[in-house]
Amino acid sequence: MAPLNFLENCFRYARTSLFGRRSVRLRNRSPLISFSFDDFPRSALYVGGEILEKYGASATYYTALGLMNTDGPVGRIFSVADLPEVLQRGHELGCHTFDHCDTWTTHPETYERSIVRNREELHRLLPGATFSTFSYPLSIPRPETKRRIEKHFQCGRSCFQTFNSRRADLNLVRAFFLEQCKGDVAQAKAVIDRNAQSRGWLVFATHDISVTPTRFGCTPKFFEEVVRYAVESRAKLLPVAKAVEAIYGLQ
C-alpha cells in the first residue's frame, strides 16, 4: 500500500473509520512489534527475512498471487518456490487480494471475489496453507469492504504511520511504513519508543529490502537498525497473526 495524499487520506479515513469496526482492547502484557512486507518482493524474504531471523524474529508476507513471477515497482516478485520457503522459515503468508486491487476504487463485491480467488489459488499451489490476516493494497477501504474482510481474516492491516494503543480496530489495523522515514532511522526509533511506553502494537510495513531500494523499500542497513532497536525495546516481535492472539491475551 502506498501512503495517500494527506487531505485525501483524512477524507477517506473519516468516512471509513466509524463504520465496519471490529474494536478490541489490547490485552497484551508487553509491547508488540510486527514486521510486514506488502506485495512480497523476493528481496523481502531473502534479505529482509534473513535479517529478522538473525534476531530470532519472523514477519508477515502479504501476497497477491496474481503478481507471482512478475517484475513490478518494488522489484522481482516471489515465485511459487518461495511460498513454502516462507512457512518453512517460520514466517506468515498473508493475503493481499489476488489482483492487487485498489481498495478504495474497487467495488466491494469484486474485491471479495479477488480475496476468495487468492485463497483458492494458495490452496492449489500449497495444499493445507491458509491466509489468516490481510493487508489492503494501495489505499484504505470503504466501510463495506471492511465488513466483507471480517468474515475471512483475523484482521486487515492498513497504514496511518502510527501504532495501535489501548484499542485496535481489527478491520483497520494501523501500520507504519518504513520507507516514509526516507532513511532517517530516528523516526522509526521514536515510534518504537512511544509504542513501548504505551504497551501498544506497532506494525511496521515496507516492500523491498535492497542496497538500491525502490522508493517503496529500504536498505538492509536501515532495516537492520530498526530490527535491532525493536529487539532492544523489549517488545515481543511477532508476525501479525500471532500478535492478534497476543492482544486477545492468548500468548
N, C-alpha and C positions, 0 to 999 in steps of 0.2 A: 504494500500500500504506500503510495506517495502522499506525504502530508499536503493538505489543501491550502489554498489561499485563505488568509486569516478570516476575512469577513464571510466568505462562503462557508468556511468551517463553522463559524459561530451560528450562521443561519441554519445549517443542517443539524448541528448539534442541538440547538434549541427545539427543533421540530422532532427530533428522534429520541432525545434523552428522557422525555417524560412518559413515553409510551413503550409498550412491549418490554417492560423491565422484568428482570429476574434478580431482585435485590437480596443479597445475603450479607450477614455480619461476618467479618473476618474473625475467625476463632483461632488462627494460628498463634502458637506460643512464642515464635521468634520471627523476625523479618524474613520475607521470602523474596527471592530473585529468580526469574525465569529468563532464559535466553531463547529467542526465536528467530527464525530466518524465513522470510517470505520468498515465494517462487522457487526455492530450493536450487539455486545455482550450485554446481558441483564444488566450487571453492568453499562454500559454506560448510560442507561436510569434511572435505579433505584438508582444509586449512583451519577454518573456524572450529570444526569438531575436534581436531587434534589438540588445539589449544585448550578447549574446555576439558577434554579427557585428561590432559596433563594435570589439571587441578581437581580431578575427581568429579567433574560436573558433566551434565548432559543437556541437550537442547531439544526444541521442537522445530521440525522442518515442515513448513506449510506448503503443501504440494498440490499443484494443478496439473493433473495427468495429461491434459491436452497440450501442455508445453513441453512434454518429455522429448529429449533428443533435439532440442532447438537451440539456436543462439538468439539471445534476447538482450534487452537493455542492461541486464545485470550479468551478462556473460553466458557461458555454456550452462544449459540447464541439465539436471540429472538425467541419467539413463535408467533403464529398467534394472540393471545390475546394482544400482545404488540404493534401491528401495530396501532389500533385505539387509544391506550393509548398515543402514541407519539403525534398524532394530537390533542387529547383532552387536552393535557397539553401545547399546543401552540408551539410545535416543528415542524420540517420539516422532511418528508421522502424523501431521495434522492436515486437515482439508482446507483447500484454497479455491473451491469450485473446480469443475473440470475445465471450463473455458476461460478461466481468469476474468470472470465477469466484472464489469464496473458495478459496484454495489449500489450506487445511488440511481444510476440511469437504467439498470436492467429491471424489467418487471419482476415482482416477487415470485410469480409462478414459474417464469422462465429460469429465474435464479435457483429456485428449489430443484428444478429438473437437473440443472448442472451439478448441484450438490449430490443428488442421487446417482447421476452418471459417474461422478468421480468415485463414489463409494463402490459402485458395481465394477468399475474398471480396476480398482485396487484389489477387490476380491478375485478378479480374473487373473491379475498379474501376480498376486501374492496371497494365495488362499489362506484364510484364517486371520489375516490382518484386518484392522479396522481403524477408522478415524474417530477419536474421542473429542477433539477440540477443533476449532475453526478460526480462520483469520479472514477478515473481509478484504478482498482485493480493491485497491485503487481509491476507495472513498468510504465514508461512513454509511450505514444502512438506513433505508426507510424504516419506519416503525413496523410495517407489515413484514418486511424482510427479517427484522429482529425476531418477530413472533415465530416465523417459519423455521429459523435455525434452532430454536429451543428444543424442538422435538427430535433433533438429530444429534446434538452435541452437548457436552458438559458446559461449554462456554464459547463465546465468539469474541475474538480479540480485535480491537480497533487501533486507534492512535492516541492523540491528545498530549503527548510529551510530558506526561506526569505518571504518578503511581497510584495504586488503589489503597485507600486508607479507611479504616473502620468498617465501611460497607462497600461492596462492589456490585455493579450490575453485570451479572454473568453473560448477558446478551450484548454487552458493550464494554468489555474489559479495556481499561486504559493501558497504553503502551508508550514507551519512549524510544524513538528511532535514533539509533546511534549516529547515522550519517548526518543528522541535523546538527551535531556538535562541530562539524567542519574540522575535525582533528583536534579540537580542544578538549582534552580529557578531563579538565577541571569541571566542565559542565556535567559529565557523566558521574564524576565522583560526588558532586554536590547532590544530585538526585539520589544516589546510593545513601549518602548521609541522612537525608531527610526521610528516606524510607526506613532506615534503621531506627531513627528516633520515633517514628510513628508505628513501628512494628507492622508495616504495611506489606503490600505485594507489588513489587516492581517487575514489570515485564519489559525487557529490552527486545528490540526488533531491529533487524537490518537485512541486507541481501548478500552480496558477495563480500568475500574477505580476500584481498589481494594486495600485493605491493604496488600495483597500479589499479586501484579500485575504480569502478564506475561511480557516478555521482550518487548512486543508491547504496554504496557499500563503504567499507573502511579498511584500513591497512591491518595486517597482522599485529604490528607493534602496538597500535592504538587499541585494538581489540583485546590483546593480552593484558594491557594495563588495566582495562576495565574489568576483565575477569579476575585479575589478581586483587584489585581493590574490593570487588564484590565478596571474594572469599575472606579478605581481612575484615570486612564489616560484620562478620559472624552471622550473616544471613544464611538460611538454607537455600542452596542452589538446586532448583527442581525444574524439570520440564513442566509445561503448562498443565497437563492432565494431573500430575502428581501434586502440583501446587493447589489445584482446585480441591483435592482431597484434604490438603492441609488446612485450607481456610474453613472447611467444614469440621475441623478438629479431628480428622481421621488419621493423621500422622503425628 
